[in-house]
Amino acid sequence: MDVEALERRVQQLEDREAIVAAVVEYARAIDRADWQAYGDLHTDPVHIDFSEAGLPPADFPREQFVGFAAQNLETWDARQHLSTNHQVRFDGDDRAVCASYLYAQHYRKGEPVYLMRGWYDHHLVRVEGTWRISRVVQHISWLEGAPETR
């Protein structure tokens, strides 16, 4: 067996695990309002495309995007973002895209639960040995609840 080929395969398996862990942490950090961890996941700047939810695509300084996320998401009493069905596609050794399903629940006492369903395309780059999210594209399949009450 070709040792170099085996080493590349093992490295890709390790990278896939690290990429999926970063995408899962993206959801976990939002739900726990761990904005430091959330920020640490992203490059600076980071490209955000939430146009299907009304936010035009743009490059943001990392801290500005984290502040925006915190300001909007902390208005809910509780949040639960599930990230499933991860599919990682590599573009060379230091770039990848992780597509994952999105199921986001937003709860505020006395109001209908607001649900978002769809998927994300997380574009990641390896920065000093760590996978960071450089671009996020959110795709909305359908919404339920009362977004007008947000």
FENMONOR-V240787 format. One record per helix or strand of 3 or more residues. SS is the DSSP state (helix for helix, strand for strand). FROM is the first residue (numbers start at 1). TO is the last residue. If there is no record, write none. Layout:
SS_FROM_TO, SS_FROM_TO
This chain:
helix_3_31, helix_35_40, strand_42_50, helix_51_53, strand_55_60, helix_62_73, strand_78_90, strand_95_107, strand_114_127, strand_130_144, helix_147_149
